[in-house]
């Protein structure tokens, strides 16, 4: 029976913002690297995926925070696979502090795509299976997010070289940094993330412009990223006042 992959990681300065809190982009990056490590530990190594022209992509991710994670804090991160549903690989996450108190929970959905065709593949056709832990579940898996109906972007970003990852498109964590940049310093000083979900709709290539739209009500923000031809991502962000 598979066991969750667990690692203890100390938060360094490059992980954190000016208020010594862990950036969401850094949290997502840590969890995604652990996801790949867990998959490879289960025997699905790069010679069965990347070397055969198959790429792991994340389609949706949701995090529920108990409190902000801070600079120099040691965090015990855990991840485990759920049971595959057709082409989709569910995955769960948890973070605890040095006193074993819960810091966050998370869930995500992963797929495999053909590197050249940029289309989803059937794992069975390639003999790929990631053993899940059916009796160990976490928070609910990410669902659909309602789109924003607006033609007035709050910001426009153009994908530059440093945004592009080894899959040849904008790394999904960069969207979280773009979302952070929609709000000023005072907002980030006063508010911290309570829940965040992002659904990735279509990849964004180098040089593509992405218009960012957002709307909010009662400390809940919905943020969309759109290229001239299609949707890139939809996000839902709930914030809470620091020390509230």
N, C-alpha and C positions, 0 to 999 in steps of 0.2 A: 504494500500500500504506500503510495507516495506521501511525502511529508512536505509541509510548507518550507520554502527557502527563506532563511532568516539571516540578516546581516546587521551588524551595529556600525553606524556611520556617524562620525562627528561632523557637524555643520561648520564649514569653513567660510571665509569672507566672500568668496566668489559665489556662494550659494544664496547670499543674503542681500537685502536691500539696505537703504541708509538708516532704517529704523531697527536693524539687526534682526529682522524677521526673514524666514525662509521664503524665497520667491516661489510662486506657483510653478513657474517654468522649471526651476531646479528640482522641485518635488516630483513633477511629472517625469523629468529626465531620469532621476534616480529610480523611480518605480519601473520605468520602461526598460532600463538597463537590467534591473533585477528580473523582469519578465523574460528577457532574452536568456539570461543566465539560467533561469529555472527550466526553460524549454530545452536548452542545450544539455542541462543536467539530466533531463528525462530521455536523452538520446537523440533529440532532433537537432543535430549539430549542423554547422554551416555547409558541410559537404552534402547535406540532404536538402538544403534550402538555397542559400546565397550562391553556392558554387554551381547549382543547377538552374540558376536564373529565376529563383523564387524569392520574393521579398515579404517579410512580415510587415504589416501595416496595422495601425490602431484605428478603429473606426469611431469609437466612443469611449469617453472616460469620465467618471464621476468621483468626486472626493467630498467627504463630510468631515470638517475640522472640529475638534473639541476646543482647541486653542491654537494660537500661532506657535510655530516651531522657531526656536531662537538660535542666534549665532553661538557657536561653541558648544551647543547641546549635543549630547550623544543620543541617537535615536535608534531603536531596534525596529528595522523594517522587515515585514514579512509579506510574502506573496504565494499564492497557490492557484492552480487551475481548477476551473469548474468542468462540468461535462460538456463536450462539444455538441453543438446543435447545427447539423448540416455543415456549412462552411465556416461557421462562426465559433471562435474559441473564447469562452468567457474566462475572466480572471478577476481575482479578488486581492485586496491589499489591507494592511493594517500597520499602524505605527504606534510604538509605546516609548515612554521616557525611561530614564534610569531607575525609576521607582515602579516600573511596570504599569503606569497609568496610561490609559488610552489617549493618543494624540489625534488620530484620524482613522477613518475607514475609507475604502475605495473599491471601485469595480470598473471593469473595462471590457470591451469587445475587440477581438483581434481577427484578422483574416490574412490569407496569403494571396499575393498577386503575381502574375507573370511579369517579369522585369521588362521584357520587350513589348508585349501586347498591352500591358497596363490593365489587364482584366483579372478578375478574381478566379482562382482555381479551386477545384474540388480536392480536398486533402486526401480522400480515398484513392484518387487517381495516381497519387505519388507515394502512397503508403505512409502518410504522415499522420501520426496520432500523438496527442499529448495527454497522458493519464491525468484524469481529474480526481478530486476528492469530493465525491457527491454528498457526503454527510457533513462537510464543513463549508458552509456558505457565509456570505457577508451581507453587506447592504445590497439593496435591489440594484439590478443592472440598469445602465443608462437607457432611457426611453427617448422618444422623439421630442424635439423642442420646437415650439411654434415660431415661425419666421416673423421678422419685423417688416411691416409694410411702410417703407419710406424710400424716397429717392434723394434724400439730403444726407450725404455721408458726414460723419463727425471727423473723419480722417481718411487719408489715402496713403497706403504704403506700397512701395515697389520692391519686389523681391530682389535682394542684392546677393552677391556671392556668399557672404557669411551666413545667410539664411538657409542655404541649400545643404542638405545632408547626403549621406552615401546612397540614399534611394533616388537621388537626382531631383528632389523637389524640396519646397520649404519644409524644414523640420517642424513637426506639429507643436513643439514647445515654444517656437518663436511666436506663434499666435498669442500665447499667453503674455509674452512681453509686449506685443503690440496692444493687447487689451489693457495692460497696466499703463501704457503711455497715453491712453485716452483720458486719464484722470490726473489731477495735479498733485503736488506734494502734500498739500493739506489733507486731501482725501485719503491718501495712503497713511498719513500720520494718525488720522482719527479712526479709520475703518480697517478691519481685518476680514479675510474671507471666512465665511461660515460654511457655505457649500459652493461647489463649482462643478459644472458639467460642460463638456465641449464635444460636439458631434462633428466629425470631419466628413465633408460631403465630396469634395473633389480636390485632387492635388493641385498645387500652385507651382509653376515652373519659374526658373530664373527670368527676371525682367518683366514679369507680369504685375500689373497694378491691382491692388486689392482695396476696395472701398469698405470702410468700417462704419457700421451703423449701430446705434444703441438707443434703448429706451428704458425707463426705470419707474418703479412704483414701490413704495414701502421697503426700501433697501434691497429690492430685487432688480437686477439689471439683466436685460437680454441683449446680446451682442451678436451681430452677423458680419461675416466677411464675404464679400462678393467680388468676383472678377467681372470684366465686361461681358463675359459669356455665360457664367454660371455661379452658383453658390460654392464658396470654399469651406465655410464652417458656420455652425450655429452654436451659441454658448448661452448658458444661464448662470448668473453669479448672484449669490446672496451674501451680503456683508453684515457685520455687526460692529457696534462701537467698541473701541478698545476700553477696557476697564468698566464697561457698562454693567 
